[in-house]
Amino acid sequence: LSNEGDFEILLRRPGMNDASIVDILEPTGELCNSDLVPRVVLRNAGELDLTSVTIEYEVTGGAGVQSIAWSGNLAYQETDTIYLPTISTVPGVQTLSVTAVNPNGTTDDLPANDQATTQVTITGQSAKLAILTDNNPGDLTWIITDAFGFTVATGGPYLTPNAIEETTVCLTTTFGSCYSLYLLDGGGDGLCCLSGNGYWELRTTNNRVLLRDLFSNTPSGGQSPPIASGIGHEFCLPVGPTSILGGECNIFTNQILNKVYTSTVPGVLSYQFEFSDPDAGFRRRISVPRPWVVFSEMQSSPLVPGVVYFARARADQGATGFTDDHFGSGCEMGLDVNNVPGCTQLIDNPSLPTHSCGVTKTFGGSAKIWAVPVVGATQYRFNFNNPGEGYNRNVLRTSYVCPLSWVTQPLVNGSTYNVKVEVFTNGVWGGFCGATCTVTILNPPAQSQLGRSVVEEPTIGSISLYPNPVRDGRVQLLINGMTDVEQAIEVEVYDLFGKRVMAEQFRNSGEVFNTVLELDGSMSAGVYLVNVTVNGRVTTHRLSVM
């Protein structure tokens, strides 16, 4: 240099213990996933070797500060690149901060260089689609649409037969976070089982299963779900907080009285289960006030033995109802195809409120007995037999519930009856092929006068409930053709476990009674039994609530 003059040199000695986060390498910019995995650069800016430090990190919209302990050996100005554990946030513009504290277990000498920050923009949700291709991978394509039907992701065709193809997709949340998946097979044979043994599976980025199916050959021309179903394979992100328990999964020998459990969510009083057969476009949802459901509760649109169903559940949080709640992860299951649908008996399970085998009941009131529901059955015939008394009576019901109240040949106080049940399925009575149970009648003193000498009373008339299913909580009850001059009318609504959820009483004169029932707003969607009692005579009707 040619410059002449006096110069000053400023020398600064580094601190003895000084750790610095000099850069955040990941995540950066616009992201899809709200689960962040930070990658940062740690530098030893102190004179002493850095052997330990605590790294604290947090993101706006997340759960607060998290920390990890780092250990190693960095000389002055040496660096180490570190992956931090996953931290979650919510969509939007968020700030990630990472700070190094307590270098070598002591106070940092120069805290001004401890922290680095970065901004990330989270604009969508991520999901993984895994497909095991068949022999003809070039025939398969797929699309994912948003809630308004706009395409947000596509894939296929593929090149490699009988191979797993996995794609992580970023789904925009511009029009919400619920989507529909459609698979299209140009050859019309699906993924299974004419040209291979493929399947598809939709998962979260941490591998929780959202949906799964074989996509077998269907009459739909190679689309799953079929075009005629009007719905896609629907899913919402992020995944909901309740998941089908692992012990329920991949069991295809379930009996009609088996339960399916989902994990509990603190403070939640209502859960909705969904069972779907994606190939057939079938979807059955049922809401229950507990984290489990019994297969037999699905009387309308019942599940079919031998069919593989994907089961999932969601918990009612926030606003009342499930429209703002997301389904959790699920798995496949089914009913035993070897079940003989024509055989049934009284329910013999003391842990259930519908237990009816070997029980003691009253006659002439509201007591009932329950048979094991049979898929597809339209009538149930209950046979009551007491050989010693020469008593033999068949009672025909349109459901598997038999109220112990009729006029002709009433059951006698103090007597025990052998009870067996047969069902009418597909136009054929199956015969009394199930086990025989006993039912003992023991009335309180006020009812002890019941006996065989009771004279047939006038008819109850015809009863209708409209609309059925009920969508707005209002149902019209119409009774025609009553022959009593005056009537005492009682309406009781029971759920399928025998719990009374509503009761009303009326007085009427004449042969016609017409009123509108206002159902309890807390009643969840499902099937209920309505007992209509007219001057002590009971008829039972099925009512569906949407």
SULLIN-V697755 format. One record per residue. N is the residue number from 1. RES is the residue in one letter. OMEGA is omega in whole degrees, 0 to 359 (NA if undefined). Layout:
BEGIN
N;RES;OMEGA
N;RES;OMEGA
END
This chain:
BEGIN
1;L;181
2;S;181
3;N;177
4;E;177
5;G;179
6;D;181
7;F;175
8;E;177
9;I;179
10;L;177
11;L;177
12;R;178
13;R;179
14;P;174
15;G;179
16;M;180
17;N;184
18;D;177
19;A;185
20;S;168
21;I;187
22;V;181
23;D;170
24;I;183
25;L;179
26;E;353
27;P;177
28;T;172
29;G;182
30;E;183
31;L;175
32;C;187
33;N;177
34;S;172
35;D;186
36;L;175
37;V;184
38;P;172
39;R;190
40;V;178
41;V;177
42;L;179
43;R;171
44;N;178
45;A;182
46;G;183
47;E;178
48;L;175
49;D;180
50;L;181
51;T;178
52;S;177
53;V;173
54;T;179
55;I;178
56;E;180
57;Y;178
58;E;179
59;V;177
60;T;184
61;G;181
62;G;187
63;A;179
64;G;186
65;V;171
66;Q;183
67;S;172
68;I;177
69;A;177
70;W;173
71;S;182
72;G;177
73;N;179
74;L;173
75;A;182
76;Y;178
77;Q;174
78;E;183
79;T;175
80;D;178
81;T;190
82;I;169
83;Y;178
84;L;177
85;P;183
86;T;174
87;I;187
88;S;176
89;T;181
90;V;179
91;P;180
92;G;177
93;V;185
94;Q;179
95;T;177
96;L;180
97;S;179
98;V;186
99;T;174
100;A;181
101;V;176
102;N;177
103;P;182
104;N;176
105;G;182
106;T;181
107;T;178
108;D;183
109;D;180
110;L;185
111;P;184
112;A;182
113;N;186
114;D;195
115;Q;169
116;A;179
117;T;174
118;T;177
119;Q;176
120;V;177
121;T;182
122;I;189
123;T;185
124;G;177
125;Q;181
126;S;174
127;A;179
128;K;176
129;L;178
130;A;182
131;I;168
132;L;186
133;T;175
134;D;181
135;N;185
136;N;185
137;P;180
138;G;179
139;D;192
140;L;170
141;T;178
142;W;175
143;I;171
144;I;180
145;T;176
146;D;185
147;A;180
148;F;177
149;G;178
150;F;180
151;T;181
152;V;177
153;A;178
154;T;178
155;G;182
156;G;357
157;P;184
158;Y;186
159;L;189
160;T;178
161;P;174
162;N;180
163;A;178
164;I;176
165;E;183
166;E;181
167;T;172
168;T;184
169;V;175
170;C;185
171;L;181
172;T;177
173;T;181
174;T;181
175;F;178
176;G;184
177;S;176
178;C;191
179;Y;175
180;S;178
181;L;175
182;Y;174
183;L;184
184;L;179
185;D;183
186;G;179
187;G;177
188;G;182
189;D;178
190;G;179
191;L;182
192;C;23
193;C;181
194;L;184
195;S;181
196;G;181
197;N;183
198;G;177
199;Y;171
200;W;182
201;E;178
202;L;185
203;R;170
204;T;180
205;T;174
206;N;167
207;N;168
208;R;188
209;V;178
210;L;180
211;L;178
212;R;178
213;D;177
214;L;190
215;F;178
216;S;180
217;N;181
218;T;177
219;P;187
220;S;180
221;G;175
222;G;175
223;Q;176
224;S;2
225;P;179
226;P;181
227;I;184
228;A;183
229;S;179
230;G;178
231;I;175
232;G;171
233;H;191
234;E;175
235;F;179
236;C;178
237;L;357
238;P;182
239;V;182
240;G;188
241;P;182
242;T;183
243;S;175
244;I;183
245;L;185
246;G;180
247;G;179
248;E;193
249;C;175
250;N;173
251;I;184
252;F;179
253;T;179
254;N;173
255;Q;187
256;I;181
257;L;176
258;N;178
259;K;172
260;V;184
261;Y;169
262;T;180
263;S;182
264;T;175
265;V;183
266;P;176
267;G;183
268;V;181
269;L;184
270;S;179
271;Y;175
272;Q;177
273;F;176
274;E;174
275;F;184
276;S;170
277;D;190
278;P;182
279;D;184
280;A;183
281;G;182
282;F;176
283;R;181
284;R;178
285;R;179
286;I;180
287;S;182
288;V;182
289;P;184
290;R;182
291;P;174
292;W;180
293;V;177
294;V;181
295;F;184
296;S;180
297;E;181
298;M;182
299;Q;173
300;S;185
301;S;183
302;P;174
303;L;185
304;V;177
305;P;178
306;G;179
307;V;177
308;V;180
309;Y;170
310;F;184
311;A;174
312;R;183
313;A;173
314;R;183
315;A;181
316;D;177
317;Q;178
318;G;180
319;A;179
320;T;184
321;G;189
322;F;185
323;T;181
324;D;183
325;D;181
326;H;174
327;F;174
328;G;180
329;S;185
330;G;182
331;C;183
332;E;178
333;M;179
334;G;176
335;L;183
336;D;180
337;V;181
338;N;174
339;N;175
340;V;188
341;P;183
342;G;184
343;C;177
344;T;178
345;Q;174
346;L;182
347;I;183
348;D;180
349;N;185
350;P;180
351;S;181
352;L;177
353;P;179
354;T;179
355;H;188
356;S;184
357;C;181
358;G;184
359;V;173
360;T;185
361;K;170
362;T;178
363;F;177
364;G;179
365;G;183
366;S;181
367;A;182
368;K;168
369;I;185
370;W;171
371;A;174
372;V;181
373;P;179
374;V;181
375;V;176
376;G;181
377;A;180
378;T;177
379;Q;177
380;Y;179
381;R;180
382;F;179
383;N;178
384;F;186
385;N;173
386;N;186
387;P;181
388;G;180
389;E;182
390;G;183
391;Y;175
392;N;186
393;R;172
394;N;177
395;V;183
396;L;179
397;R;176
398;T;176
399;S;182
400;Y;178
401;V;180
402;C;174
403;P;180
404;L;182
405;S;171
406;W;189
407;V;181
408;T;181
409;Q;179
410;P;175
411;L;189
412;V;178
413;N;179
414;G;182
415;S;177
416;T;185
417;Y;170
418;N;185
419;V;173
420;K;190
421;V;169
422;E;184
423;V;179
424;F;184
425;T;179
426;N;176
427;G;184
428;V;171
429;W;187
430;G;183
431;G;181
432;F;187
433;C;178
434;G;181
435;A;176
436;T;178
437;C;176
438;T;174
439;V;180
440;T;179
441;I;178
442;L;182
443;N;170
444;P;184
445;P;183
446;A;182
447;Q;189
448;S;180
449;Q;180
450;L;180
451;G;185
452;R;185
453;S;180
454;V;181
455;V;179
456;E;181
457;E;180
458;P;184
459;T;182
460;I;183
461;G;179
462;S;185
463;I;176
464;S;175
465;L;184
466;Y;354
467;P;178
468;N;19
469;P;179
470;V;182
471;R;185
472;D;178
473;G;180
474;R;180
475;V;181
476;Q;176
477;L;180
478;L;176
479;I;181
480;N;170
481;G;177
482;M;184
483;T;173
484;D;177
485;V;177
486;E;180
487;Q;166
488;A;187
489;I;176
490;E;178
491;V;179
492;E;178
493;V;182
494;Y;170
495;D;187
496;L;176
497;F;176
498;G;179
499;K;179
500;R;183
501;V;181
502;M;177
503;A;176
504;E;179
505;Q;181
506;F;170
507;R;183
508;N;172
509;S;182
510;G;187
511;E;182
512;V;173
513;F;184
514;N;178
515;T;176
516;V;178
517;L;175
518;E;183
519;L;178
520;D;182
521;G;180
522;S;179
523;M;179
524;S;178
525;A;180
526;G;182
527;V;179
528;Y;176
529;L;182
530;V;175
531;N;176
532;V;182
533;T;178
534;V;181
535;N;176
536;G;180
537;R;190
538;V;166
539;T;183
540;T;182
541;H;180
542;R;181
543;L;178
544;S;179
545;V;181
546;M;NA
END
